[in-house]
């Protein structure tokens, strides 16, 4: 049997992967989106728990970091129609806590198991979350100079989030799709929690948002040739559960009727089909 095409989810801790995956599972099970699930995931508890949090009107907490990065995974089998034929693929989520990718930036290498997965994948979803409390700002070198060496000891270093994103993209440029049947792999950059972006910036679109908040990464996106890039703003439920009026409205409705995806500047939210970025990545296979 022909191996399924796969796409891989990439992102640091607290980048929005878990909540997106839970909402995506809700869309795939509702079967009114452009993609559908064909069977239960390997670890159904993970996606079920993520969706359950949303159904209860709260976002999923950070996932457990006490995992074996060589073994931890979740995969979802997906099907969709293209040109009258049913296509199949797999969504692969290595190291659900995101520690795998953060460690990869620190050590400049991936565990062999997941390096193989990236090489065999036809595309990827790369996550960055709006206003993440774990965001590490870029250094102000003038202000930081005095703190670099204190009492003869080098200060503890943290890699800025923008640099991490550039490194994630570098890994994907080097390895994504190298052992897969695809001409040019696609990478969808998902700016998660898009609903909290202020109206002015939201009108400018997700690429402009990255240019303002992560200029180093935004510049890097236009200097890529090995992979095809598209940027999406994603809100998994379309509002903030801390807003009691919104929360009551959400709890009184159906999860597949909430959430949205935006693309270019001035573009309004698409209908509540959060599978759009995944479908865009998968459709890149048709261009081989």
Steps between C-alpha positions, in 0.01 A plus 500: 500500500624848414614695805277791595624851439563677828534853632668591826409758766788718620508759777651595833315443828184711532487579127139388457543145368287323762195725473519500121522122494198467728295738287622328183383166636158652562488618138615166360236313700224744402567408136382836367851630435724447198677210677373205706650248739490139386585333831583569863848645571772279646462683830133600501521624858726787401275645228185416697630679811599803292152518345331436836668807649360714219152348533508596869580861415868502587824471310724199548788541746857441399564135430715275714871560447591166659493306174749292308566708190608191307163331551230759570269564207146543386382441145167556327401332174333748263308469174371756249369518146707637212400478135246228574744277688541441873842601629656381826758651732624495859539790739797423725562674832837410651564600862166657582657723766714687248815431698640300208520808280633727775773246575580475130585870492726466805683190376476564125368149440180294502464147638548255213140375520355845437764604249383201297138612543582850374689360200203280411237774538363697205437812705483659843297728726720750684337669803554835669250631758391859547602635844634170629624540859798283403610735224866594535561852364799581284787648695546871529878479467563846644303421815622140519871567459556561871321175588692268270780443751434552869777437750694297245207268435314496173130579540252230413402529133156454349444476130247764387176367354571665163832315479330173598250547217783562255670183619181296465472626143864414436438140613204480264697647210778248550298184559127533427386270221846376404378139505139573395324501164457876473659758270502788746381454860259753642526666841190670642590752771209518745474815712285358780262700726435741212179626663701701756688700236371859502275599211755728331769235478250228419396696189862495383505119503714233670815565294500865603445394862812284485689790342412719798544247781772273358677699225797264486273202433281697256807594297610136502166390355562695179849355463397136466520292183506135614142509634182688411366726776154633583398682819162455669342670798305241699249529785382160620174630651481860380502666842627512856353270764571768760216694336200348677256606228709331232552193717125463555438534126766241425372249755150538357617424146700242303879506493515459122313831463772695681853600410642632176802540274625818330758539227597825327457866598142618518374143464209424728475173691429193292200289603580303818715239324826479693625226266588760233876519581527119506319473168732761346805299606353174370403651166866575437541130422297552182772733370781245505 
